[in-house]
Amino acid sequence: MALRYADDVTTTTYAIAFGANRRSRAGSPEAAIAAALVRIGGVVAVSPVLHSAPVGPSIRRFANAVAIVETHETPPALLARLKTMERAFGRRRGRRWGARPIDLDIICWSGGIWSGPGLGIPHVAFRTRAFVLHPLARIAPDWRDPLTGRTMRQLAHMVDRRKPRT
């Protein structure tokens, strides 16, 4: 859903995943997500925060949320801004899937599919991650995955069927 205004500037809609599982300069993981939501701007919808088990070697539980964001930025420009935000919150490159003060990922965008250096949209693993699909289905249940054609609601249901909740 790209909107055009009189000055011919395109507004693009993105689904951005927010995750954190250690304290940051903003405070608790929940406070980091709240601060990142304010800083990112253009937020038109935000899910409730969901707590989930970590993926990989980290032992701390994650706080997760998804926001729908409107911006004039291209996918590479938005990715660069998200990486700058992560560094500002204290994130440093290190062990894959380790504890982090904030993690910001572009999940989907209104332009369909994007592929470029260091960025693929939709996010390669989002279809298998309940901690992304459940919050996303709450705020954009009818948004369709451009690769499968399934809605976020359908994908969330499918991830539940693959791994029963305990």
N, C-alpha and C positions, 0 to 999 in steps of 0.2 A: 504494500500500500504506500505508494509514493505520492505525495501531494505537491502540486505546483501552485505557487503564489504569483501575483501580478509581476513581481520582479524576476520571475522564472528561476527561483532558487528551489531546488528539490529538497523536501524533508523526507528522510528515510526513517523507518521504524526498525528497531533492533530489540531482540530479547537478550538481556545480559544476565548471566549467572554471577552471584556474589557468594563467596564462601570464606570462612575464617575459622581457625581453631586454636589460635593463641593470641595473647594480648598484643595490642599494637599501640601506636602513639595516640590513637583515639580511645583506647581502653579495652574493654572486653570484646570478644568476637562479635557480639550483637551490636555493641557501640560502633565497631569498625564498619559493619554493614550499614548502619544508619548514617554514619558520617560519609561513607562513600556514595550513598544514595543522594545526599545533599550536594556533594561535590560534582557528581557526574552531570546533573542538570537534565532538563528535558524529560523527566520521569512522568509518564502518564498513567502508569499502574505499577503496583508493587505487591508481591505476594507476602503472606505471613512468613516469618522466619521458621524454618524447619530444622530440627537437630538430627544429625545422622552419624552413623559410624564412619570412621575414616576409610578411605581406599588406600591401600598400600601400607607402608611401615609406620605411619604416625599412630600414636595411641590415643590422642585427644579427639573427642567428638567434634564434629563440625557444626557450625551455624550456617545455614544456607538460605538464600532467597533468590528470586528472579524479579527483574524489573523490565517493563516495556519502556523504551527510551526513544524519543524522537530527536533527530539531529540532522544537520546539513552535511555532516562528515561522511566521507567515503569509508569503506571498511578498513583500509590500511591506516587512515588518519585516526579513526576511532580506536583501533588496536594500539597505536602509538600512545594515545592519550591514556588508555587504560593501563598500559605498562608504566607510564610515568606516575599515575596514581598509586599503583602497587608499590613502587619504590618510595613514594612519599609516605606511605603507611608503614614502611619499614621492611618490606619484603626484599629479600636477597635471593639470588639464584643459589641453588644448592641441591640437595637430594630431591629426586622426583617424588612427588606425593608426600613430602614431609610436612611438618607443622608449618603454618604460615599465618601472618597477621591479616592478609586479605588476598583473595584470588578473584580476578575478574575475567570472565570469558564471554566472548560473543557466541551465542548459541544459534540464533537464526536472524535473518534480516528480511525486510520486505522485498528485496531484490532477487530472492530465490537462492541461487547457488553462486558462491564466490570461491575462487581458488587463486592464490598468489603466494609469494614467498612468505613462509611463516604463518600463514592464515588460510584456513579452509572453513567455509560456512556452507551448510550447517556444521556445527561442531561435530567432529568425527565420532565421539563416544556418547553424545547426549541421549541417544535412543535406549541405552542400557542403564541409565542413571536415574533412579527414582528420586534422588535428592534434587535433580534438575526438573524432571518431568512433572512431578506432583505440584511444585510451586508454579511452574509454567502453565500447566493445565488449569490451575485455579484462576489465573488472570487472562489467559488467552486460549480457552479450550478449543476454539474452532480454527486456530492458526494451523496451517497445513505444512508438514514437512515436505520440502520441494523434491526430495528424492523418492519417498515412498508414497506421497499423497495422503498419508494418514494425518488425522488431527492430533493435536497434543493430548486431548482427552483419550483418544484411542491408544496412543503410544504409552500413556501412563497406565492404562488398563493392561496393556500387553506386558509391561515390565513387572507388574504385580503378579501376573499369571506365571511368568518365568520363575520368579522367586517368591513363594508365599511369605507374607509378612509374619513375623513372630512376635 
